[in-house]
Amino acid sequence: MHEWALAEAVLDSVRAEQIARAGQRAGRVVIQFGELQSIDPDVFTEGIRHLQSVDDDLNLEFVFETEPATLKCTVCGHGWSFADCDIDEATREAIHFLPEVAHSFIVCPSCGSADFRVDQGRGVTIESIEFTSAEASVRPEGEG
Ligand SMILES: [Zn+2]
């Protein structure tokens, strides 16, 4: 499943970060879902929960945010946001499911070209990982 593969990739990244910071433990992880992502956040969360339950080394709390989609015209370089597009709700929904159809409904507000790309708001990114020092690994002063 696409979502589970993503969930596994996210956990791999967090695990690698935790190993790189010896003595610290990852806690709160902020994940950004692109506004135009084509994955199901519920299935993603389920994947995270399942994968985390078989890994004693991770005890994470996930926070999900939505990254607003922005579009950029490849002809004139104008950038604008998906939220500002003058399209009806049904079209907006359709684009959420299949971002490729955007080109049939949206044109650059500056030059009128349908030749634009989605600049931001696709896929899944790790926005931040919060680390805390693991008490057990802190060596008391004067020992040794
Ligand atoms: Zn343009």
Boltz pocket constraint, residues with backbone or C-beta under 6 A from the ligand:
constraints:
  - pocket:
      binder: B
      contacts: [[A, 73], [A, 74], [A, 75], [A, 76], [A, 77], [A, 78], [A, 108], [A, 109], [A, 110], [A, 111], [A, 112], [A, 113]]
      max_distance: 6.0
